[in-house]
Amino acid sequence: MTLLLCMHHFWYSPHTNASTPGMRQFGSSISILNVDEVWIQPYDWIVVTGSPMVPKHSNSSGSALWRFIAISPTNVHVEGYDVEYITWQQAMHWKQDGHHSLRTVVLFEQCPHSPNIVTFGNIYKYYDSIATCATQLAKSFPGAALVFLAPTIPFRGRNNTTLQVDQRDQMQDKSARELELLHWYLTQNFFVRQKGLLVANNRRALLYYSTLMGDNIKTFHEQDSHLRHKDSCKNGFKDDKLQTRTLRDLDLQINQIASSIEQKTSNASNFRNTSTFARLVAHQHKNLFVVTQSLHSQCAKHYLTRKYDAQCHPPSSLTHPILVTGLGGAGTHYAARQLRMQGWRVLHEDLDSDGAVSWIYAANDWSVQLDYPYGALPPGESSFLKPRYGHVIHLVRDPLDQISSFTAHSNKSYNFVLRTMELYLHPQAGRDNDTEHAVERFQKSRADQWDCHRGGNCHLEFAALSWLHWNRFVHSFADATFRVDQVQALQTHLCQIASAAVFNSTLPLHRLMKTRRYCEIKDCPSANEGAQVNSFQLSMEKVGFNLLDRAFGVCALNEALFRRSAVHKRHRKYTWDDIRSMDAHLGQDIRADAAKYGFNVD
């Protein structure tokens, strides 16, 4: 495959963010240079548009400041540049060979387990494979900027027939939308976000770029008022004459295309309303393509969660109606028992057809890059996009009771909370003093726990911090909040949202409609009456057979399923004085949040 160097190169004037060593933040100006010129400061990000490239630049000793490595199923030739071709297997062993100084890695279109032909029917399987590859690349090349050259989608129409020109024109807008979703989808992985990822489309020169401080990408300024290109790309430009255009003219043309995109995309209302978006423009065949961060800004809050958003996530068979969640020790076991007894098909720390009641499912283990301490799904049933939940209910418990209970959790639970909170408290715009201090407190309190026994005083600080920040995290994306003593009100709420008039029909919550018949149940039989259900029915229910045609069967079977012992080990009951003596400011924050949740803290 021959790839001609046919692109504009962008030079960014970055500066280092002091709070994030090694990361770069875009400056206030972007200069667009001639097509033959590239000026890149050592160790800054390299930007690639339509085709791979490396700068013809070396230091005083004559050695190249940048190396270009292409990972591709076929040999790659870039005119005018030296490119080293390696296989995927070689790439995965690159770190072991001691080559840590790579600055740029480009992944071409395919990687292991990718579909051979990409269509809209298997596009999300393709996304999963690319996201996995990007994660592995970010780990194998810790010092490199990642570049992914995406294919034009779709390559094929129905029955694998080649799309005609007019059909391709009709699909271009959908293809652009899919690429924008792919960009956001890939950048949710923490390792990819930390390194930076550029996604480019070979044919249409669509350019997407994201870094950890992505929201700080600046727009064009008129300080650099020229845009030039030459005739060196004979296949790329129809006009052989040198053209000069002011950025003011360029901005007008951008706005015209933005208006056209607004009319064709489903997120038109958010297109111009987003205050922080990047205008990175590629010029090819006299077409300008505007790249915004509107989708990224809208969906970024969900990257760490399992919340479903129709604008951000495709529906799937593992998109469930309900998630009841909070911090461990909030009473999720009790809530799951009560909901099951009323006919809702949910499980504690596991999935059923209506959803789950689980504190750990609030966080996305794919983004956290840690397995769930328990309740993990098989690899084929879990990814960044699945499972997700259409309606999230935040369950809260009295802070003193819950903090006391959380001191008896396991180290796996604490590690999962710590990692999630490190990411949650590290927003893309950088950390302020308060959040910086909170992360340090989390890390220090976790380090102090290693010699502790479960339920000991040495877990108190971490448990108190977890109650404060984990509940804020869940509250930030939950649809409703209930105290654990309001489970009956929670059930009423679920019955209300099960009505078609309440839901947006685009959400995957239609399955709740079949559960509405259980909303009529007023009282459950006693445990003695429930015991009359035979063991055969109970065993069939456990393996998924629906034998619950009557209210009596619903209550009796679920009562039997939840006849268990206490969940947590013994622990001490802590007081406000205990928390105040440990940290008065932390105690005040917890009391303030508890009052917002409706608890009496007087």
N, C-alpha and C positions, 0 to 999 in steps of 0.2 A: 504494500500500500504506500503510495506516495502522497505526502502532505506538503503542499506548497505553503511557504510563509506568506500569508496573505491576511494581514490584520493591522489594526492600530495598536500601539503599545501605550499603556497608561503609566505615568510616573506619579507615585504618591509621595507626599512629603510627610512621612510618619514620625511620631515621637513616642518614646517609651512611656507606658503607663506605670507610674511608680508603685502602685499597689499590686501590679501583676508583672513581676519580673519576666522579661523575655517576650512579652506580648506587645503588639504594636497597635497604635490607635491612629486613625487617619487624621491628617492635618486639615486646614481649612481651604486648601487649594489643590486642584488637580490640573497638571499640565499635560496636554496632548501633544506628543512629539511626532516627528516625521516617521513614516513607516519603517525607514531603515535605521532609526536610532532607538536605542534603549539605554537609559541611564538608571541603574539600580544600585542603591547604596548596599554595601555588604551587610548581609543578615537581615535585610528588609524583605517584605513579601515580594514575590515575583507574580506578575499578573499575565495570564495567558488568555487570549480570546479565541479566535476560530481554529487555530492549529497550534501544536506544541512549539516551543522555542526556548532558546537560552541566549543570554546576551553575549555579544562578542566583546568581552571585557575581562581584563586580567589585572592582577595586582603587580607590584613592582618586581616581584620575583618571576613573573611570567606565568604563574599557575592560575587557573581559572577560579574566580570567586564562587561561581555557581556550577553545579553539575546537573545534567539533565538525564533522568532515568525514565525510560518508557516501559510500562508493563502492558504487553499486548500479545494477542495470540499470533500475530504475524510481525515480521520485521518492519521497522519504521524508518522512513527516510525523510528528513527535514532539510530542505535545500539551504545550503549555506551554514549548517550547524552540525556539530558532532553529537550524535545521539547514541547512547549505550542501550542496547536492547537486552532485557532480561525477562525470564519467564516468571509466572506467578510463584512457582515453587522457590525460585531463587530469591524473589522478593521477600518471602516469608522468613528466609534464613539470613537476610542481609544484616540485620542487627547483630546476629551472632558472629558475623564475620568482622565486626568492629567498624563498619562504615557508618558512623553516626553523624557525619558532617554534611549529609545531603540536604540541600535547601529546597528542592522541588521534586515532587513525584507526580507523575501523570498516570492515571488509570484509564485505559481505553475501553469504552463501550461494554465489554464483556469481562466477566471474572468467573471463577469456579461456581458452578451451580446456577448460573444465569440461563434463562431460556434462550434457545438458539434463535428463535424469532420472537421479537417483542411486538405484542399487539395490546390493544386496550383490555383484552380479556385476561391477560396474565401480567399486566403492568405492575401490580403490587407485589407479586412474586419476584418480579425483576427488581423492584425497589428494595425488597428484603435482601436480595443477594448483593446488590451494590452497597447497601448500608453495612452489611457484614464485612465486605471487602474494605470499605473505608475505615471501619473500626480497626481492622487488623493492620492496615497501612499506617494509621495514626500511631499505633503502638510500635510497629517495626521501624518507622522513620520518625522518631520524636522531634527531630529538628527541622523537618521539611514542611513546606506548604503543600497541601494536597490539591490536585487538579483532577477533575473527572470530566472526560469528554463524552457527553451523552449522545445517544443516537437520536435521529429525528423520529418521532413517534406519531403514527405507527409506521413500521416498515411495510406491513402487509395489511390488507383488508380482510374481509370475511373469507373463509376457506383458503387463506394464504394467497389470495390473488393480489398482484401488484396494483397499488392505487394509481388511477389515472391522474393527470395534472389537475383537472377540475375537482376531483375528489380530494386531492391533497390540499387544495386551496380551502375547501370546506373544513378540513380537519386541522388547519394550522392554528386556529384559535384554541381549540381543545388541546392541541399539542403544547402550545405555550403555557396553558393552564396546568397541564400535567408536569411540565418541567419546573414550573414555579412550586408546585406541591413537592416534587422530587427534591428541589433545593431545600425547602423547609424540612422535609422528612429526614434528609441526610444530616443536616446540621443540628438536629436535636441530640445526636449522640455527643456525650460530653467530650470525648477525646477528639472528635472531629471539630467541634466548636472551639476547643482549646487551640487546635493547630491552625484552623482556618481552612475553608474549603471553597474552591471555585468550581462552578458547574457551567460548562459551555456546550453549545450545540454546534456541531461541525457545519451543518448546512445553513442554519439561520443566524449563526453568530449571536445567539442569546447568551448573555453574560450574567452569571449570578455569583456573588461573592459574599462570604459571611465570616466574621471573626467573633471572638468572645465579646468584643465591644461593638458589635455590628450596628447597634442603633446610633452610634456616633459617626457613621459614615456621612460625610458632608456632601452637599450638592455643589454643582459647578459655580465658580465665581468668575467675574469678568476681569480679574487681574491678569489672566493669561488669555488673551483675546484672539487666538488663532487656532484653527483646526486645519491641518494640511494632510494631503495624501498625494502620493506620486503614482506613476504608471508602472511601478516595479511589480505590482501584482496584476498581471495581464488578465488573469481569469477572474479577478475580484472586482474590477471597476470598469465600467463602460466608457468613461471619459478619460482620455489619456493626458489631459492637461492638468497642470498643477492647480488645485482649487484652494482658495482661502475663504474661510467663513467665520464670522465673529460668533462668539458664544451666545450673544443675544439672539442672532438669527437661529443658531442651533437650538436655543431654549424654546423659541417659538415653534420650531418644527417638532420638538419633543412634546410640547403641549398639544399640538394637533394630533399626534399619534396617541398620546395619552387619552384624548377624548374618544378616539376610535376604539381604544382598548376598553374604555369604560362602558361603551355600548355593547360590548361583546362578552364581557366577563361577568360571572355571577357575583363577584365581590365589588361591583361598581360603586356602591355607596361608601365603601371604605377606601377606595382608591386614592382620592384626593384628601380625605379627612385625616390620613395618617401624617403626623407631623414629622416623623423621622423616617425618611426613605432615601435610598441611594439612586442616583441617576448615573448609572454606568452605561455608556452608550457604545455600541459597536456599529460600524458603518460597513455595509456590504451590499452591493447591487443597488445603491441609492436608497436603501431602507434603513431607518433608524428604529431600534428597538429599545423601549424604556424598561428598565428593571426597577421595580419598587420593592420595598420591604413591607408593603401593606399586609400581605398574608402572614409574613413572619411576625410582624408586630401583633397581629390579631391572635395568632396561634401560639406565640412563644410561652404564654403562661401555662399551656397544657403539656409542654415537653416533659415535665417531671411527673405528670399525673397520668391516671387512667381514665380521665374524664373524656367523654365523646363530644365532639363539636362537628356538626355537619359541614361547616365551612373548612374544617381542617383535616378531617379524617374520612376515609371511605367506609361505608357500612360493610360489615362482614358478618359471618355466621357466629362470630365470637364477640359481637357487640350486644351487651345485655342491658335490660331496662334499669336495674337498680343496683346501687352500691351504698351500703350503710357503713360508715367508716369514722374513725377518730384515732386517738392514741390508744395504745395497748392499755387494757385495764379500764376502758370507758364503759364496759358493760355490753360489748358486742355479743358475747356468748348468750347473755340473757335476752338481748334484742332478737337474735337469730331464733332462739327458742320460741319466743312469743310470736314472731312473724310466721314461723313454720306452723305453729298451732292454729293460726288463722288462715292457713292455706297458701301463704306466699311461698313460692318455690325458690328459696334461698338457702345457702349453707353457711356455716361458720368456718371462715378461713378456707373456703372452697367455693366452686361455682355450681350453680344449678340453673335451670332454664330462666328464672326471673332475675338472677344475679347473685350477689354475695353480701355477706356481712363480715367484714374483715378490716382490721386497722391497717395491715401492711399493704393492702391493695390500693390504698390512697396514692402510693408512690409507684412510679413506673420502674420496675427492676431493670428493664432494658436501658433506660437512661441513667439509672443509678450505678449500673455496672456491678451490682451485687445481687446474688440470688436472694429471693425471699427467705427469711429464716425458717419458714414452714409454709405449706400451702402453695408451693410452686407448681406451675403447670408443666406438662411435658414440652420439650423443645419445639415440637411441631405445632403446638397450640398457643405459643406465646411469642410475641415480637413487640416492636415498638408500637405498632398500630393495634394490636389485639392482645388480650381482650380489653374492651373499653365499655364504659357504662354511661347510659343516657341521662340518668337522674341520680345525682350524688347527694346523700343525706349525711350531714355532719352530726355525729353523736358525741355529746360532751357529758362529763361527770364532774361532780364536786371536786375541786382541785386537791383538797387534802386527802380525800379518799383515793383519787386516782394516782396522785403522786406516790402515796404510800404503797399502793398496789404495784406501780411500775418499778419500784425499787427491787422487786422480786423477779423481774424478767431476766432473760438469759443474755449472755454476751453477744450472741448472734443478733438478737433484737437490738441491742445497744449499738452494735456496729452498723446495722442497717439505718437506724435513726441518725447516727452521726454523719454517715455519708450523704444521706438525703438532705439533711439540714445544711451541710457544707455547700451543696449545690443550690438549695433554695435561698440561702442567705448570700449568695454570690450572684446578684443580678448582672445582666449584660452591661449595664451602664457603669459598673464598678460599685465598690462598697463604700458606704459612709462609715464614720467612726463607730456608730452604734452597732451596725451589722458586723463590722470587723471585730469588735469586742465580743459580740455574741459567738462568732465562729471560734475565736480563741478560747472563750469560756467552755464551749462544747468540747473542744479538743483537749483542753487541760483536765476537765472533769472526767473525761473518758480515760485519760491516761492514769488518773488517780484511782481507777476502779480495779485494776488488774489483780490486786491481792484481796479483793472484797468477797465476802460471802453474800449470797442472794438475800435481799431484804435488809442488808446492813446500812449503817448511817453513811458510809462512803459512797453510796449510790444516790443520796438525796439530791445533791446539786444537779447531777445529770438528769435525774427524773423531773426535777422542777423546771429546768431549762427545756426539756422535751415537752412537758405539758404546755408551756407558753408558746413555743415556736411551732411545734407540730400542729397544734390546734389552729394557729394563725395560718399555717400552710393549707390545711384542709378547708378552713373557712374561706380562703381566697377563691376557691373554685366550686364550692358546694352550692347546690340549689336551695337547700333548706337546712336549718340547724334545730336539733331537738336535744333536750336533756334526757338522760337515761330514765328519769322518772316520768317522762312524757311519751312512753312507748305507745300508749293507746292513741294519743294524738298523732304519733308518727303513722300508725296504721290507718287512721282516718285520712291523713295526707296522701298515703299511697292509693287509697281507694279513690280519692279525688283525681289524682293524676292518671289513673287508669281509664278515665273517661276520655273518649276521643275528642270531646270539645275542649279539653284542657291542653292536650298535646299539640305540638307542631307535628304535622303528619310526616315530615321529612325525617324525624328522629326514629331510631329503631326501637320504639317502645310499644309497637302494636301488640306484642305478645302479652302485654299485661291485660289486654282485653279479655282473654280467656280466664283470667284470675278474678275478674270482677264478681263472679258468682259467689266467691268466698267473702266478699265484703258484706254480705247479708248475714253472716254468722254472728250471733250475739254472744253465745256462751258455749264453752266447750264442756264435754262430759268430764266427770271426775276421773282420776287415775284408775280407780277400780273398774269403772265402766270401759275405759280405754283398754284395759288389759284383756278384754274379751276378744279383741282382734287377734286372729291366730298368727303364729310365727311365720307361716307361709306368706301371708300378705305382707308382713313386715320385711321379710327377706327380699320379696319382689320389689318393694318400694325402694330398698337400698340400692338395687341395681338399676333403677330407673323406670320401672313399669308404673303406669298410672292406674292405681286402683282406688283413687280418692274421689269417688263419685258422690259421696255423701259427707256432710259436715262431720258426722261421727267418726268416719274413717280418717278424715283430715286431722282432727285433733288427737285421736288415739295413736295413730302411727307416729306423728311428730312428737308427741309426749314421750313415746318409747325411744325415739331417736336421740332425745336430749336428756335422758335420764343418766346424768353423769355426775362425777364428783367435782369439787371446786377446781377451778382452772389454775390458780396461782398458789405458790407456796406461802407459808406464813410470813407475815411481815409486820413491822411495827407501825402503829398509827401515829403519823406525824402531825404537828400542830403549826399554827401560824407563828408561834414563838420560835419553833425550830427553824423555820424558813427565814424569819427575820434575823435571827442570830447568825445565820449563815450568810445572808445577803439581803439587806433591807430593801435595796432598789429592786432586786428581782422579786421580792415579796410584794412590793407595791404594784409591779406590772402584772403579776398573776392575779392579785385581787381585782385590779381594774378590768382585766379581761373576763374574769369570772362574773363580775357584775354585768358586763355586756351580754354574757350568755344567759343571764337570768338567775344566777345563784345569789343567795343572801350571804354576804361576807361580813356583816356587822358583828 
